[in-house]
Amino acid sequence: MQRLYDFIRRHPTGVDSFWAVVLLGMALAAAAGVPGDAGDRWGVVVIGALLSVVVALRRRMPEWMLLLTAALGVAQLVADIEVFPADFAMLVIIYTVAAHDGPRWASRFALVGGACAATLAMIRWPLEETGGAGKIFFTVVMTVPFVLAWVLGDSIRTRRAYFAQLEERATRLEKEREAQAKVAVAAERARIARELHDVVAHNVSVMVVQADGAAYVMDTAPDQARQALETISGTGRQALAEMRRLLGVLRTSDAPESGEYVPQPDVEQIEELVDQVRRAGLTVDFKVEGTPRPLPSGVELTAYRIVQEALTNTRKHGGPEAGASVRLVYFDDGLGLLVEDDGRGASHELYEDGGADGRGHGLIGMRERVGMVGGTLDAGPRPGGGFRISALLPLKPAH
């Protein structure tokens, strides 16, 4: 049975042609049994042959075959050719038109024509020995197959449209998921790039400064040189730990190796960052105002990275005598940051290739971080020299 069903699905035109031949044979058999002259027999043959064509071409030209069937029905009434087996093609074309995704007028015309067919046949060829009630009952019974054929075809069309809509929706959702996945991947790459930039720019800068200092005092002050080398070693280990944490998200394994990752930096580690910068030779004044309290992880990481980036650029571009100040202010609705230096200010090509306008990669990264948590950032030269960075990070992102 399944093989037969598969064959019908693969060869619908061949199946229709087969049934058209069968219908033509039934028409020829009916013509042979028609009493009367040869004209009546030829009328049955012609109408039967054309109804066979209707069955053979019903899938290719359903609307045209419907009109041809209606014309043949009228001709059958006019020529007084009584109902014969080939008229079964009328049920077939009504079902086909109702199931076809064509113009709605054709489906309505098929329903009306099928509903009227039995009534017209009863009027044209009344049952002499049957009473009025019997004729009405017989007409209703003969109308039912036509209506059922239309209902079955229309339900098939509705079901096919429903499944097509489901497939279209599934395809659209799949495309939306792919687009969202691409956006998420791009956002994650941007986040990793920002993190790597902050880690490399800060820690490598400290290591370079300490290495230069150690080389300078190697012969005259071995103790200071040794301390500088220890700072380089500690900074390098910290940089490696942070880079392992960042690159860990790119691993295919779900289980991280023990001891390989470190937690994300938070506000409490800003003081350690300031101490590290002080050991590198930069004078930093650090103060906390307000009552410290737990903050969202995104706000804490953003605050740490802003301070880290600002101090790194002060150390790199502020000059040998530059100093900096860091202020953390806890408000009721957010965290305020103020980082200032008294270095060469707007003249010192701030923020790695950014020039005096402060539009380099460092400032871009800051603005992206602040924007992700719904905060505001203000950066620019200070009056009288130096550079100033002010940020306000709300506890809740702006909607």
Secondary structure, 3 states (H helix, E strand, C coil): CHHHHHHHHHCHHHHHHHHHHHHHHHHHHHHHCCCCCHHHHHHHHHHHHHHHHHHHCCCCCHHHHHHHHHHHHHHHHHCCCCCCHHHHHHHHHHHHHHHCCCCHHHHHHHHHHHHHHHHHHHHHCCCCCCCHHHHHHHHHHHHHHHHHHHHHHHHHHHHHHHHHHHHHHHHHHHHHHHHHHHHHHHHHHHHHHHHHHHHHHHHHHHHHHHHHHHHHHCCCCHHHHHHHHHHHHHHHHHHHHHHHHHHHHHCCCCCCCCCCCCCCCCHHHHHHHHHHHHHCCCEEEEEEECCCCCCCHHHHHHHHHHHHHHHHHHHHHCCCCCEEEEEEEECCCEEEEEEEECCCHHHCCCCCCCCCCCCCHHHHHHHHHHHHCCCEEEEEECCCCCEEEEEEEECCCCC
